[in-house]
Amino acid sequence: MTLLTTIFAAVICTVLWYKGAPKSEMKVGVLCWLYWGASLMWLVDAIFEYAELHEKYFTPAPADMLNDFYLGLSVVALGLVIWLIVLLVKDPKGVVKAALFRRKN
């Protein structure tokens, strides 16, 4: 479930990135790299787990599937937090800078 969750997030981000690719104002490419990296990590994990469990790999317990899904959602949430921090630091539209240097009358 972790692999599926991160792959879905990576595909959605890639589509959003490709839709606005020339401008890339929102730095969605960073989010794509994060999710594709996580997907690659979970793929390697799945390969090694399959090598250990063989056919039992395809019949996980429901509790294990739920735990894996929560872990996948946690990875997606952490990726969003990292992307938000990068977005606020880079500040491509100057919104944070304008808010910090706004003069009070």
C-alpha positions as CSV (number, residue, x, y, z in Angstrom):
1,M,0.0,0.0,0.0
2,T,2.9,2.4,0.6
3,L,4.1,1.8,-2.9
4,L,0.7,2.4,-4.4
5,T,0.0,5.5,-2.3
6,T,3.3,7.2,-3.3
7,I,3.0,6.2,-7.0
8,F,-0.5,7.7,-7.2
9,A,0.9,10.9,-5.5
10,A,3.8,10.9,-7.9
11,V,1.6,10.5,-11.0
12,I,-0.8,13.2,-9.9
13,C,2.1,15.6,-9.2
14,T,3.8,14.8,-12.5
15,V,0.5,15.6,-14.4
16,L,0.2,18.9,-12.5
17,W,3.9,19.7,-13.2
18,Y,3.5,18.9,-16.9
19,K,0.4,21.0,-17.1
20,G,2.3,24.1,-16.0
21,A,5.8,23.0,-17.0
22,P,7.2,26.1,-18.8
23,K,6.5,28.5,-15.9
24,S,7.0,26.2,-12.9
25,E,6.1,29.0,-10.5
26,M,4.9,26.7,-7.7
27,K,7.9,24.5,-7.7
28,V,5.8,21.3,-8.3
29,G,8.9,19.6,-9.8
30,V,10.4,19.4,-6.3
31,L,7.3,17.6,-5.1
32,C,7.5,15.2,-8.1
33,W,11.1,14.4,-7.3
34,L,10.2,13.7,-3.6
35,Y,7.3,11.4,-4.5
36,W,9.2,9.5,-7.3
37,G,12.1,9.0,-4.9
38,A,9.7,7.7,-2.3
39,S,8.1,5.4,-4.9
40,L,11.5,4.1,-5.9
41,M,12.4,3.4,-2.2
42,W,9.1,1.5,-1.7
43,L,9.7,-0.4,-4.9
44,V,13.1,-1.6,-3.7
45,D,11.4,-2.5,-0.4
46,A,8.7,-4.5,-2.1
47,I,11.3,-6.4,-4.2
48,F,13.2,-7.4,-1.1
49,E,10.1,-8.3,0.8
50,Y,8.8,-10.4,-2.1
51,A,12.2,-12.2,-2.2
52,E,11.7,-13.0,1.5
53,L,8.0,-14.0,1.6
54,H,7.4,-15.2,-2.0
55,E,3.7,-15.9,-2.6
56,K,2.7,-14.8,0.9
57,Y,3.6,-11.3,-0.2
58,F,0.4,-11.1,-2.1
59,T,-1.9,-12.0,0.8
60,P,-1.2,-9.5,3.6
61,A,-3.3,-9.2,6.6
62,P,-5.9,-6.4,6.6
63,A,-4.2,-4.8,9.6
64,D,-0.9,-4.8,7.8
65,M,-2.5,-3.2,4.7
66,L,-4.1,-0.5,6.9
67,N,-0.8,0.2,8.6
68,D,1.0,0.4,5.3
69,F,-1.6,2.8,3.9
70,Y,-1.2,5.1,6.9
71,L,2.5,5.0,6.4
72,G,2.1,5.9,2.8
73,L,-0.2,8.8,3.7
74,S,2.4,9.9,6.2
75,V,5.1,10.0,3.5
76,V,2.7,11.9,1.2
77,A,2.0,14.4,4.0
78,L,5.7,14.8,4.8
79,G,6.4,15.4,1.1
80,L,3.8,18.2,1.1
81,V,5.4,19.7,4.2
82,I,8.9,19.7,2.6
83,W,7.4,21.2,-0.6
84,L,5.7,23.9,1.4
85,I,8.9,24.8,3.2
86,V,10.8,24.9,-0.1
87,L,8.0,27.1,-1.6
88,L,8.0,29.5,1.3
89,V,11.8,29.8,1.2
90,K,12.1,30.3,-2.6
91,D,9.0,32.5,-2.6
92,P,8.6,32.6,-6.4
93,K,5.7,35.1,-6.4
94,G,7.2,37.3,-3.7
95,V,4.2,36.9,-1.4
96,V,6.2,36.1,1.8
97,K,8.6,39.0,1.1
98,A,5.7,41.4,0.6
99,A,4.0,40.3,3.8
100,L,7.2,40.6,5.8
101,F,8.1,44.1,4.5
102,R,4.6,45.5,4.5
103,R,4.7,48.9,6.2
104,K,2.0,49.8,8.6
105,N,0.4,53.2,8.3
